[in-house]
Amino acid sequence: ISSFQVYIIQVSVGNHQWTVKHRYSDFHDLHEKLVSEKKIDKNLLPPKKIIGKNSKSLVEKRQKELEVYLQTLLLKFPVTTPKVLSHFLHFHLYVS
């Protein structure tokens, strides 16, 4: 039995679309770095939930929230994406 959930998130930048796969803890680590380095709102990341964290409805809800989180970050940094975010989104693989 898997003890963690991997979220598959669709990313869109311009005409490029791809998916990234990350655990919630990866999002949390990214968020901590962006809060300290780029002063983004610490409440932007959906909260960690413990009870029923792997229920299908919660996973789907959180996946949508994490997609919104990433889109919000991309809107916040329209010209220069912070390196930590670029790496998280695998820009180096998709955007030339």
N, C-alpha and C positions, 0 to 999 in steps of 0.2 A: 504494500500500500504506500502510495506516495504521500509524504507528509508536507509537501509544498505544492503550490499552484504556479504554473507558468502561464503568463498572459501573452497572447498573441495580438499585437497591436498593429493596425494598418497605419502607415505613415505616408503623408502626401506633401510633397514640396514641388511647387510648380507643376510640371507635367510628369514628374516622377512619382511612382507609388511602389512601396515595398512593405514587408512586414518585419517586425522585430519581436523577439521572444525574450521576456524577462520575468523574473520572480518579483514579487512585491518588494522584497528586500533590496533588489537592484534599483528600483524606483526610489526607495527611501534613501539609499546611499547617494544617488544622483541629486536628489532634492537637498540633502544636507550640504553637499558641495556647492550647489547653486545658491542656497540661502547664505552661506558664509562668503562665497566669492562674488556673487552678483546681486546680493541683497534682494532676492525675490521674496514674495510673501510666503512666510513659513506655513500658512494655512492653505496654500494652493494644492498641495498633495492630498488626495482623499485619505481619510484616517485609516489606520490599521484596525481591523476588526478581528476579534478572537472567536466569538461564538458563531458556530456554523460557517466558518471561513471557507470551507470547500463545498458548500451547498451550491447547486447549479445556479439558482437565481442570484445569489450573492456574487458568484464568480462573474456572471454576465453583467451585473450592475457595476462591479468594480472595473471590469474590462472597459466598459463605456466611460467610466470616470477617469480611468488612466489615459484613454484616448483623448479626452477633453483636456486633461492635464498637459499632455505632450503638444497638442495643437496650441494651447495657450502659451506654452513656452516658445514655440516657433513664432507665434505672433509677437511675443515680447522681444525677440531678438531677430528682427527681419533682415538685418544686413549682415551682422557677424554673429554666428552661432558660437556660444562658448565651447571650447574644446571638449570639455567633459560631456556636454550634450551631443555634440557631433559624433563622438566616439560611441555613446550610448545608442544613437540612432543609426550607427553603421554608415554614416555619410561617406566614409572613405571607400565603401564598396559600391555605392550607387550614384553619387553626384560627382561629376567631373568638373 
